């Protein structure tokens, strides 16, 4: 998709280089709506004859600035490779690596600058511009656009539009984005097999829960035998960087028990959560998520509950995780009293992430084909302090093959003070993983 076929704007160009201070040029573009996004392959620009001998040209892709989306972010997402435009013509800059992944329906910027800081002599490249708003694209690039006004920055000054709403002349080429595909098979009490499917670009994988493992590079497909610990819930994720800091959304969750069910892989509702703690006006706040066991003769033993939490508000008292039967009067609610001798231990969720609560005791025996509730509260009775249980609006869940028949309710219940139990607004459910043995 590009505008290289449009008429150049009477020789007008955006200068890239050094004349008293550094000069940069930027043109925004928006991607189409393809599910999964795209992989940027290259950017081609039209240049005029250079002036002087500028330093090496730097062509980079930036996300939009979160404070002002009309400007590029200060830090580049990825830098492209290609030749300096030493004569008039078209020059192509290639993108390689995992940072070339572009989200669907998102705005990015092509930003051009140089490393030249050599004084006041006129040394700059000339990125040709056009007055036309038209652009042409391959049919599969439907929805892609180039901004109708380029941006210009001189030294420490603010970004401004090019004169008369002109924009830089360029062509952007992209492929369909192919993310890594993670799956786990052959799960036992002490091991499993991790498979990373073939994909474009370089990616990394890591055990992100319960302890965190080595961030390991993958350049193609991979099949790896995992050595694990029994009765633990695990998360393995794919990442776009060698520090395993930026998740690609491809995370698998499973446990080394015989039976498990969870929805941790579903999309997080980023605008709401279930509060667990104390509010000075309305009292204790509790959250309850129901789950149903499968039909195995003899029942099960609950081993652990793992939840996804956002960071806390204030400093709540210790989190309390309990197992309740369904209320005999209204099965949509947990019974008023927790099941005796079902004890859970784990850390307070004071930072965002996954937290596991191990179950023990005779009360963790679960009947088949039965509804139970995981109820979370705290001992806090002062201030306005609470934990945030993350939620999802998805009703989907994954289960260990032997855990067929287990399910998590599609709406959680919340209770504030002495009020009745009620669905959280919008009827999301809590993000949980439940593991059990026979």
N, C-alpha and C positions, 0 to 999 in steps of 0.2 A: 504494500500500500504506500502510495507516495504522490508527490506533486511535481516531479521532475519534468513532466511534459508541459507544465504551465509556462507562461511567458515570464522571463526574468524582469525584475522591476527597474528597467532603465539603467542598469549598471549598479543600482543601489545594493549594498551588501552590509552584513554585520561583520565588523572587524574583530579578529581573534588574535591577541598578542599583547604588545607592550608599547605604550606611548604615554609617558609620565606615570601611568599606573596600569595594572593588569586589566585586560578586557576579556569578558566571557560572553558567550551567546547561548541561548537555550530555546528549544522549541518543544512544546508539550505535545504528546499524542495519547490517545485513549484506545485501549484494546477492545476487542469484541466480547461477546457474551458466551463464548464456548465454555461449557462445563469443563473444569479442570485447568483452564488457562492455556498458556502458550509458552514456547521456548524461543527467545529472541535469537536470530541467526546473524543478522548484520544490519548496519545502517549505512546508506550511501548518501553522500552530500555532493552538491554542485559548488565548485569553487572558482573564483576568478584568479588572476595572476597575483601572487603574493607580493608584499611590499617589504623590502629589506630581507633579513634572514632570521625569521622568528625561531624560537626554540621548538622542540618537538611538540606537535599537536597532541592534545589529550582529548579523546572522545569518550564520554562516559554516560551511563544511564543513571538517573536519579529518580527516586520516588518524589511525589509532591510533598512540599513542606506541610507539616501538620498544623502549623499556625496560620499559614496563608497558602492555600492550594494553588494560587496563581504563580507561585514560585517553586523552583526545585528545592528539595531538601539540601542541607549544607554538605552532607556526606554522600558520595556516590554509592550506588548499589553494585555496579560492576563497570570496569573500564574495558573498552574495546581495543582491538589491535589492528593496525594498518599503517600506511605510509603517510608521510607529510605531503600536503598538497602543494608541490613545488611549481606546478604549472596549472593553467586553467583546465578544468575538466571535472570528471566524476571520480570520487575516491570512496572506496568501500572499507568499512571497519567491522571486523568480525567479532562475535561474542562467543565465548567458550566458558564452560564450567557451570556449576549448579546455580550461580547467581543470575544466570540468563533466564530463569523461570519468571514469567509474567503472569500476574493474576488476571482473571476475566473482569471486564467492565471496570478497569482501573486506569488512572492517569499516571504517566511517567514523563520524564523530560530527557531529551538528548541535549547534553551540555558539552560545549567545546571551549577549551582554553589551551594555554601553552605553559611550559615551564620557564618561559623567558622572563627574566627580571633585570635585564642588562642596561637599563637607563632610559633616556628620553628619546632615543632615535626611533623613527617610525619603522616598526617591525611587526607585521601582522599578516595573517591569512584573511582571505575575503570569502566568507560564506555567502553565496548569492541568495537573494530573496525574491519573492514574488508577491504581487498584489492580489493574485487569484486565491479564492477560497476553495477552489475545486481540487479534487484528488481522485486518483484512480487506484483500484485494487483488484486483486484476484478475487473471484466470487467467494472463496472460503474465508476471506478477511472481512466479510460483511460486519459492519458495526465499528470497524476501526476508523479513527479520524485523526487529522493533524490540526492543531490549534491554528486559528486564523490570524493570530498575532504572536510573533516571536518575542522573546524577552532578552534584555541587554543589561549587563552589569559592568560598571567601571570602578575598579578599585574596591574600596569599602562602601561605595554608594549602594543604594537599594536597587533591586531589579525593577526595570521599567519596560514598557512595550517598545518595540521598534517603531520608527516613524510611520504614521499613516496605516497602522495595523498590518504591516507586512510580516511575512513569515519566512523562515528559512526553507530552502529547497532541499528535499531529502526523500529517500525511499527506505521503508522499514520492512524487513523480511523476517518472518517467524514461522516456526513449525508448531504442530500440536504439542502441548506439554505432556510428557510421559513421566509421571511420578513413579518412584519405586513402589513395588507391591510387596508388602510384608505378610507372611502367614506363618503359623506355628502348627506343627503336626506331631503325632507320636508322643503326646504328653503323658508322662508318668510321674511318680512321686519324686523322682530325682533327675529327670531329664526331659528333653523335647528336641525337635528339629526346627530351626529357624530357616525360612526360605525368603530371600530377597530376589524378586523377579527382575528380569532385564528392564532397563530403563535408559533414558537419555541423561547425559551429564554424569558428574561424579557426586556421590552421596555418601553419607556416613550413617551408621546405626549404633545404638547404645541401649543397654539396659537402663531404664530411667527409674525403675522401682522394682524391688524395695530399697536397694542399696546404691545403685548407680554403678555402671561398669565403664570399660574403656571405650572411647569414641573411635570407631573403626571404619576405615574407608572401604567403599565398594564401588568398583568401576563397571561391573556388569551384573550378572546373576550370581547368587551365592546360596549354598546350602551348608548349614553349620549345625553340628551337634552341640547342644547346650547342656552344661552340667548345673543342676539346680538343687535347691533345698526343698524338702517336703513341706507341705502345708503353708505355702507362701503364695501371695498374689504377685504376678510379674507384669511389667510393662516394657515392651521393646519398641523404640521409636526410630523414625528416619529423620535425618536432619540435613540441612543444606550447607553446613559449615563444619570445619574440622574440629571446632570446639563443642559441637553438638548443642549449640545454644538456640538455633532457629529451627523449630519443628516444621515438618512438611505436612503434618496432619495425618500421616500414615503411622499409627501406633496400634499395636496388638496387645490385648490384655488376656491373661489366662492364669490359672492357678494350678499348683501341683497337688491338688486334692482330686478325689474321684468325681466330684460334681461341682459345677460352678455356673453362674449366670451373671451377666453384667451389661451395662450400657455406657461404660467409660469412654468408648470410642465414638459416641454420638456427639453432635455439635453442641457446644456450650451456649446456653442463652446468656449473652453478655450484658443484658440490661436488667436482670433480676437474679435473685438468689433466695434461699430460705434462711432467715436469721435464727441463730441459736444462741440464747443468752438472756440478758435482762434489760428491760426498759423501765425507767423510773415511773412512767405513767401507767403502764399496762401490765407490768410484772414479767414473769418468766416466759420466754419464747421457746417453743419446742418444734421440732420437725419429725415427721414420721413417714417412712416409705414402706409400703407393703410389698411382700413377695410371696409367691406360691411355690411349694415344693412339687417334685415330680411324683411318679406313681410307684417307685421302687418298694417292693415288699420289705417291711422291716424298718423303713424310714431312713433317717440320716443323722449326722452329727455336725452341727454348724461349727466351722473352724475359724472363719474370719469375715469381717466386713471392711471393705476398702471404699472410701469416699473421696470425691474430688472437692477441694475447698478453695475459695478465694481467700485473700488475706483477711485477718480479723479486723474488727472495729473496736478500738480501745484495748483493754486487757481483761478478757472474760475469765471467770473461774474455770477450773478444770472441766473439760468436756466429759459428759456422761453418755455412754452408749449402752442401751438396754434392748433386750428382746421381749416383745409383748405378743400375746395371742390376740386374735381379733375379738372385739367387743361382742358379747353374745346378743346385745340388743341392736347394735348397728355395726355390721361387719365392715363398714367403710372406715371405722375408727379403731385404734388400738385399745385393748382393755386398759382400765385405769391403773392396774397393778402389773408391774413387770413380772416375767416368769422368774421364779426363784432359782438360785444356783446357776444362773447364766451370766457369767462374769466376762467383761471385755476390758482389755488393757491396750493402751496405745498412747501416742503423743498428742499434745494439744496442737491443733492446726493453726498455728500463729502466722504462718506464711502460706502463700498459694502453693498447691500441689496435691499429691495423693497421700492419704494417711490410712494405714491399716490398723484395725482393732481386732486382736486375737480373742477368740472365744474359748472358754473352758468351763467345765463343771457339768453336773448331771442335767442342768436346765437347758443345755444346748442340744439335747436330743429332740429331733424334729420328726413329726409324723408325716406320712406320705399324703399327698393331695390336700395340703392344708395351708391356709393363709397365716402368715406371721407379719409382724411389723418391726423394723429397726427404728427405734425412737432415740433421738439425740436431744440433750438438754445440757445445762451447766449448773454448778452450785453457786453461781454468781447471783447476789441479791442486792447489788448496789451499782449506781451509775447507769450509763447507757452503753453497754459492752456486749458484743456478740460475735460469734463466728459466722461465716457465710458458706453454707453448703451450696455448691454449684448445682445447677439444674439444666435440663434439656427438654425441648418440646418434642423430641423424637420418641416414638413408642417402640423403636427397634431395640434389640438386644442380641448378644451373642452368648452361646452356651457351649461348654465342653460337650462333645458328642454323647457322652454317657449321662449328661445332665438334662436330656430332653424332658420336657414337661415342666421345667422350672420357668418362672417368669417374674418380672418386676412390674408393679402397677404403673399405669401410664399417667397417674397424677399423685403427687404427694399431698400429705395433710399437714397443716400448720395450726398451732394453738398458741394464743397469746393470753397470758394471765388466766383468768377464770372463764374466758370465752370458750365457745364450743370449737371442736375441731372443724376445719374447713379446708377446701382446696386452696392452694396458693393461686393468686390471680393469674389467669392465662392457662391454668392447669398444666404446668410443666411437672416433671418428676425429677427426683434426686439422681445424681450421677453416682452409681454404686457398683461394686462388684462383690458378690456373695459366694463364698467357697464352703463346701461341705464334704465330709467323708461318709462312707457307709457305716 
